[in-house]
Amino acid sequence: MTHPEWNRIPMVDLKEELRLIRTPLLEIMTEVLDSGDYILGEKGNQFEKLAAQYVGASYGIGAASGTDALALSLKSLDIGPGDEVITTPFTFFATAEAIAQVGARPVFADIEENTYNIDPTHVEKAITRKTKAIIVVHLYGRSANMREIMRIAEDNDLFVIEDACQAIGAEYDGKRVGAIGDIGCFSFFPSKNLGAFGDAGLVTTNQEGIYEKIMHLRNHGSLEKYHHAAIGMNSRLDEIQAAFLLVKLYYLDIFLHKRKEAANRYTENLHPLLKTPPIAQNRKHTFHQYCIELDKRNELASALDHHGIDSAIYYPVPLHLQPAFDYLGLKKGDFPIAERTAERILGIPIHPMLSFQKQDYIIKTINDFLEDNG
Ligand SMILES: *Cc1c(COP(=O)(O)O)cnc(C)c1O
């Protein structure tokens, strides 16, 4: 049973966005092809400057992905074997994967029931003598409680890395995320709020020392060709992706505004029995995802599917229960709020091109389900 005017409503519609910006993308792509410079050139420099400016950070360093941005950040702080890094179990795998990649131990702290972000109270309890840093994730595009996180970091002499991969443009107390902690990490995976046409990422920081370290770590530990000061990575932002991102950055605020409009329409019109994303006065939410919470999550997902509407679970398995982290010796029951949320959360379609008509159809389908199954 699908809608007569369209086939399915996907979670994101990158092709529809492409239709809008195809011409400037093709123009800038030709410019890069003709330049003969494909790695570490002018477009990359330009994007690093403009993106850092957008975030409100002093420095921006392009990387090959958001995951690499996280790993480079940890390496730049000399975090490795023997060290512990506290993070949330309710995030995309890459957050904790990066900690393990540099040889450190991920230590999880449960989330807040309302915001799905790491709970500062649990962070404080998880600190040991080995703790070096906190990686805070701004999940779904909504800032974590940065005032408390920064206070805890200061009191305990810890670094703060912001995993802002889902949250470019999000704000806390009027400050953009990625410029609040010591380091900010961004992903430009195609479906993110600022998406490239392939993998791409960025590190931001206000500290010159960290900037200089990451500048060489991303390039085989080298600033001067064939002279290597450290063991680094091959993790650069390709010129062609930087060029595409320059075009997309121009549209970012318009697209974020469209997401916000769609989110408001959902929140105003969805059935009051549903838990919808809470809004806090001092935060600007950028709605990378719009997630609702309910007991009959799986039944609603089937009903939506039946009506031609895609939905997705972010995330079905908390990280402490992932087989890859078996070696941490954690078990079900260790992080009850993350576990309960994983069973109840459901993301519904949200993107800048989502029409009011499609949104209203989604709202009606969900509300009808709740009337029948409340
Ligand atoms: C997407 C994402 C990443 C990883 O980014 P990639 O560019 O795909 O490597 C890390 N953390 C979070 C929270 C993400 O959403």
The ligand as an SDF file (V2000), in Angstrom:
LIG
                    3D

 15 15  0  0  0  0  0  0  0  0999 V2000
   29.2420    9.4360   10.9470 C   0  0  0  0  0  0  0  0  0  0  0  0
   29.7860    9.4170   12.3100 C   0  0  0  0  0  0  0  0  0  0  0  0
   31.1410    9.1340   12.5620 C   0  0  0  0  0  0  0  0  0  0  0  0
   32.0880    8.6490   11.5180 C   0  0  0  0  0  0  0  0  0  0  0  0
   32.2230    9.4580   10.4000 O   0  0  0  0  0  0  0  0  0  0  0  0
   32.7860    8.8400    9.0380 P   0  0  0  0  0  0  0  0  0  0  0  0
   33.0160   10.0730    8.2050 O   0  0  0  0  0  0  0  0  0  0  0  0
   31.7350    7.9740    8.4760 O   0  0  0  0  0  0  0  0  0  0  0  0
   34.0360    8.1210    9.3290 O   0  0  0  0  0  0  0  0  0  0  0  0
   31.5860    9.2080   13.8690 C   0  0  0  0  0  0  0  0  0  0  0  0
   30.7760    9.5310   14.8790 N   0  0  0  0  0  0  0  0  0  0  0  0
   29.4750    9.7910   14.6790 C   0  0  0  0  0  0  0  0  0  0  0  0
   28.6070   10.1400   15.8540 C   0  0  0  0  0  0  0  0  0  0  0  0
   28.9370    9.7300   13.3930 C   0  0  0  0  0  0  0  0  0  0  0  0
   27.6310    9.9620   13.2200 O   0  0  0  0  0  0  0  0  0  0  0  0
  1  2  1  0
  2  3  1  0
  2 14  2  0
  3  4  1  0
  3 10  2  0
  4  5  1  0
  5  6  1  0
  6  7  2  0
  6  8  1  0
  6  9  1  0
 10 11  1  0
 11 12  2  0
 12 13  1  0
 12 14  1  0
 14 15  1  0
M  END
$$$$
